[in-house]
Amino acid sequence: MLGKNLHVKKGDTVMVVTGKDKSKTGKILQILLKKEGVLVEGLNVIKRHTRAKGNEPGGILEKEAPIHISNVMLYCGKCRKPVRTRINVLEDGKKARVCVKCGESFDK
């Protein structure tokens, strides 16, 4: 199980670095700590066949499946590629994630 210190957060734009969705970008919808994965909007989409229950119709639903957290990297809009980050302490004492290449801050 993962600790609390992750390189990505909910709402970040990430790029998939391995797998069938390699080099595609999307926004993180949810972080699954127990499965060590993330749900990325529009990526790793699976089809779920459901049976009709009561007044809910059955059919084929498309939803995102988890991608392992090690297979995504934070996407820098300035560099236009996936980047590593480092933590910088600001003047007011707050910590911010910063792009190693260009110095762009991801925490506003």
C-alpha positions, -999 to 999 in steps of 0.1 A, spaced: 0 0 0 12 35 -8 20 62 17 6 97 16 34 112 -4 25 107 -40 39 125 -71 4 132 -84 -29 145 -69 -66 144 -80 -72 170 -107 -36 169 -121 -30 164 -158 -9 133 -164 6 114 -193 7 76 -194 43 64 -200 37 27 -206 9 4 -217 -18 6 -244 -26 43 -237 11 53 -239 17 90 -246 -20 100 -240 -28 127 -215 -58 131 -192 -70 145 -159 -69 123 -127 -104 116 -115 -96 94 -85 -66 79 -67 -70 43 -54 -45 38 -26 -52 2 -19 -49 -8 -56 -19 16 -61 -37 31 -91 -53 62 -106 -84 67 -127 -76 90 -156 -104 107 -176 -109 90 -209 -80 65 -207 -80 27 -201 -117 26 -208 -134 -8 -204 -168 -20 -213 -190 -33 -185 -220 -55 -195 -249 -50 -170 -281 -67 -164 -314 -48 -160 -323 -43 -124 -358 -29 -115 -362 3 -134 -325 6 -144 -320 -6 -180 -293 -31 -188 -267 -25 -215 -230 -19 -221 -214 8 -199 -180 23 -206 -159 33 -176 -123 40 -167 -102 12 -152 -73 19 -129 -38 25 -142 -9 18 -119 5 49 -104 40 41 -116 29 42 -152 18 79 -151 39 110 -149 29 146 -143 24 165 -176 41 200 -178 22 223 -201 52 246 -206 76 217 -215 49 198 -233 61 165 -220 59 143 -189 83 155 -162 97 147 -128 90 171 -100 108 183 -69 94 199 -38 103 236 -32 95 255 0 81 289 -7 87 321 12 55 317 32 66 282 43 42 263 20 55 234 -2 50 233 -39 57 208 -66 80 222 -93 90 209 -127 127 198 -127 133 210 -163 116 245 -165 107 254 -129 70 256 -135 49 253 -103 20 228 -103 5 239 -70 -11 272 -73 
